[in-house]
Amino acid sequence: MITVQFTVRPGQGDASGFDLGDMTVTGDLGTADSAGHVPDQGMMIYPSVVQLLDSLGDFLRGNARVLTFTGADTSFSLVVRRTKDGLSVAGKDGLVARTTAAEFTSAVMHATDDLGRNLPPEDTVTSDWEAALAEFRPLVTGG
């Protein structure tokens, strides 16, 4: 099992597409979390999620063996590898989960939908957000 959570840090004023936030990916083997590190690994969460959707979508549609994702304006990273049984997902501290593409895309989509509820429709990031969602959603079982 794998879960993904994207959060906006509190106390930044009105919601904006450039809010700082964090990513947490939790699996049976560990957790990769951008929160609580020195130096800080928080990121511009909305552009980072767009980047994750784009890069993960390209990875899953292509034949590359490894995807290394680093968020926007952070050192936080995830490494996704193809395995004979599906995917492995790791953070800087090691393996987080062995999973399937369907389970991982579903977890990412769920977290994206949750975060997207807070993005103002008139924000400059919204068009990139919507385009990334439109490209990624077909990869999720059940669309």
Secondary structure, DSSP 8 states (H G I E B T S, - for coil): -EEEEEEE-SSSSS--TT-EEEEEEEETTEEEE-TT-SS---EEHHHHHHHHHHHHHHHHHS--SEEEEE-TTS--EEEEEEETTEEEEEETTEEEEEE-HHHHHHHHHHHHHHHHTTS-TTSTTHHHHHHHHHHHGGGSTT-
